[in-house]
Amino acid sequence: MACECIEILDAQLAERNSRLAVGFTFGTAERPGYVFPALSTEKIDKRNRDKVGAIPTFCPFCGVKYREDEAAATTGDDR
């Protein structure tokens, strides 16, 4: 994991009987998955069956990137 923000915030929220809702991505040997704070979305038009979720690639609390890009990992370039 790139940062410990989820654990830190969960420890603080536990004092108020709360914790962050989290999601995760599946990974592979080359690109490990990661855990992220869940960003809730809601449908605008209830008659439309489509609904999209949002998965952050950077920590919304500290800004650290969750995983390196494949190109950056091979070239050493971390944009």
Backbone bond lengths (Angstrom), bond angles and torsions (degrees), N, CA, C in turn:
res aa  C-N    CA-C-N  psi(-1)  N-CA   C-N-CA  omega(-1)  CA-C   N-CA-C  phi
1 M - - - 1.452 - - 1.524 108.71 -
2 A 1.300 115.92 142.07 1.459 122.32 -175.08 1.534 112.73 -73.89
3 C 1.323 117.55 -34.72 1.470 120.80 -178.93 1.525 109.12 -144.48
4 E 1.309 116.47 174.62 1.464 121.52 -178.87 1.520 111.70 -115.84
5 C 1.315 117.32 23.02 1.466 121.21 -176.83 1.524 112.72 -59.62
6 I 1.337 117.83 -41.17 1.463 120.36 -178.90 1.526 110.19 -62.23
7 E 1.328 117.52 -45.25 1.456 120.83 179.50 1.528 111.73 -64.46
8 I 1.326 116.29 -41.84 1.467 120.75 180.00 1.523 110.74 -63.95
9 L 1.332 116.94 -47.13 1.462 120.27 179.83 1.522 111.72 -67.43
10 D 1.327 117.85 -37.73 1.460 119.98 176.87 1.524 111.48 -62.08
11 A 1.326 117.03 -38.79 1.464 120.12 177.83 1.528 110.69 -63.90
12 Q 1.320 117.22 -40.68 1.466 120.31 178.42 1.520 111.59 -70.71
13 L 1.323 117.21 -39.22 1.464 120.87 180.00 1.524 112.29 -71.56
14 A 1.328 117.70 -25.89 1.466 121.13 179.91 1.522 111.69 -60.13
15 E 1.329 116.46 -28.93 1.470 120.51 176.83 1.519 111.27 -62.44
16 R 1.332 116.53 -21.94 1.476 122.52 -179.89 1.527 111.49 -113.74
17 N 1.343 116.12 23.34 1.457 122.48 177.60 1.530 111.75 57.23
18 S 1.324 117.05 44.30 1.468 122.14 -178.82 1.519 109.94 -140.52
19 R 1.319 115.64 164.68 1.468 122.62 171.60 1.514 108.20 -157.16
20 L 1.325 115.81 162.55 1.461 121.25 178.51 1.523 109.67 -73.84
21 A 1.314 116.83 142.31 1.456 121.29 169.53 1.520 106.43 -79.92
22 V 1.319 116.88 133.23 1.459 120.23 -176.97 1.519 110.80 -124.65
23 G 1.305 114.59 157.01 1.446 123.41 172.07 1.513 107.63 -124.45
24 F 1.311 117.27 176.95 1.458 119.99 178.37 1.516 109.91 -149.81
25 T 1.310 115.31 158.90 1.453 121.05 174.22 1.522 107.93 -112.31
26 F 1.317 115.71 147.31 1.455 119.77 174.04 1.518 107.94 -79.42
27 G 1.300 116.37 148.35 1.450 120.02 -179.74 1.511 111.99 -122.46
28 T 1.297 114.38 -178.75 1.457 122.66 174.66 1.518 106.99 -127.35
29 A 1.314 116.33 179.09 1.463 119.50 177.83 1.525 111.03 -62.41
30 E 1.346 116.43 -34.70 1.454 120.58 -178.37 1.527 112.19 -81.82
31 R 1.324 117.01 -36.28 1.465 121.83 -177.15 1.521 108.74 -128.32
32 P 1.326 117.33 96.58 1.461 119.03 -178.22 1.528 111.73 -66.96
33 G 1.320 115.72 150.48 1.460 120.77 176.12 1.524 110.11 -73.87
34 Y 1.325 115.76 176.82 1.454 119.78 178.90 1.522 110.99 -150.15
35 V 1.317 115.44 161.21 1.461 122.65 177.24 1.521 107.53 -101.20
36 F 1.333 117.07 140.78 1.459 121.35 -178.42 1.522 109.42 -141.49
37 P 1.339 117.43 154.15 1.465 119.15 175.27 1.522 109.61 -67.52
38 A 1.310 116.48 132.23 1.464 121.03 -177.78 1.523 110.11 -70.29
39 L 1.308 115.37 132.72 1.458 122.10 175.57 1.522 106.61 -105.71
40 S 1.307 117.05 114.25 1.462 118.90 -175.97 1.524 110.64 -78.61
41 T 1.315 114.42 146.16 1.458 121.71 175.37 1.524 107.15 -128.71
42 E 1.297 116.28 158.75 1.458 119.60 176.44 1.515 109.56 -135.54
43 K 1.302 115.63 153.15 1.458 121.12 -179.40 1.526 109.53 -74.56
44 I 1.310 116.31 137.64 1.463 121.13 176.92 1.527 109.45 -83.05
45 D 1.325 115.71 -50.53 1.456 121.10 179.38 1.529 107.70 -103.50
46 K 1.312 117.83 107.83 1.461 122.50 -175.88 1.530 112.56 -63.24
47 R 1.324 117.98 -22.85 1.462 121.42 -179.51 1.527 112.47 -78.31
48 N 1.320 117.57 -20.49 1.460 122.24 178.50 1.526 108.09 -84.64
49 R 1.321 117.68 131.22 1.467 120.74 -176.48 1.520 112.95 -77.38
50 D 1.316 118.64 -18.36 1.469 121.49 -175.93 1.516 111.66 -72.12
51 K 1.336 115.22 141.25 1.459 122.82 171.99 1.526 106.56 -152.38
52 V 1.306 117.09 136.12 1.454 122.31 -176.72 1.520 109.10 -116.22
53 G 1.313 116.40 141.81 1.457 121.42 174.31 1.515 109.99 -97.75
54 A 1.322 115.94 164.81 1.467 121.46 178.92 1.524 109.01 -118.82
55 I 1.330 116.41 127.86 1.461 121.76 179.10 1.521 107.94 -118.62
56 P 1.334 117.47 112.59 1.468 119.23 -179.46 1.524 111.59 -71.19
57 T 1.325 116.46 147.47 1.461 121.75 174.84 1.529 111.06 -103.23
58 F 1.331 116.59 -11.30 1.455 122.79 175.37 1.521 108.17 -123.78
59 C 1.315 118.40 149.12 1.456 121.99 176.06 1.529 108.28 -64.09
60 P 1.337 118.67 125.16 1.465 119.94 -179.40 1.531 113.04 -71.83
61 F 1.316 117.81 -9.90 1.459 121.33 -178.27 1.527 113.08 -96.57
62 C 1.338 117.48 -42.14 1.468 119.22 -177.35 1.530 113.13 -117.80
63 G 1.328 118.23 -13.67 1.458 121.37 177.14 1.512 115.82 87.25
64 V 1.326 118.89 4.10 1.460 121.35 179.34 1.521 109.38 -73.17
65 K 1.324 116.19 137.74 1.459 121.41 179.02 1.530 108.77 -71.50
66 Y 1.343 117.03 134.72 1.458 120.88 -177.36 1.513 113.62 -67.65
67 R 1.324 119.08 -39.09 1.465 120.52 175.88 1.514 108.81 -150.44
68 E 1.331 114.32 152.95 1.462 120.34 -178.59 1.519 110.91 -72.27
69 D 1.318 115.77 150.30 1.457 120.33 171.65 1.522 108.36 -70.88
70 E 1.314 116.24 151.52 1.459 119.57 178.88 1.520 110.97 -61.25
71 A 1.332 117.56 -41.29 1.458 120.66 -179.51 1.530 110.97 -64.42
72 A 1.314 117.28 -40.80 1.464 120.91 179.95 1.511 111.05 -67.83
73 A 1.324 116.97 -35.00 1.460 120.60 -179.43 1.526 111.34 -67.62
74 T 1.333 117.16 -34.22 1.451 119.71 -178.58 1.514 112.84 -85.48
75 T 1.337 118.34 -30.14 1.464 120.91 -177.77 1.519 112.60 -98.80
76 G 1.341 116.77 -14.17 1.456 118.88 -176.25 1.515 112.55 82.98
77 D 1.324 118.01 2.76 1.453 123.22 -179.55 1.529 109.01 -89.56
78 D 1.340 118.44 116.46 1.465 122.01 -178.53 1.518 109.49 -114.84
79 R 1.330 115.77 88.30 1.476 119.91 -177.85 1.470 111.20 -86.03
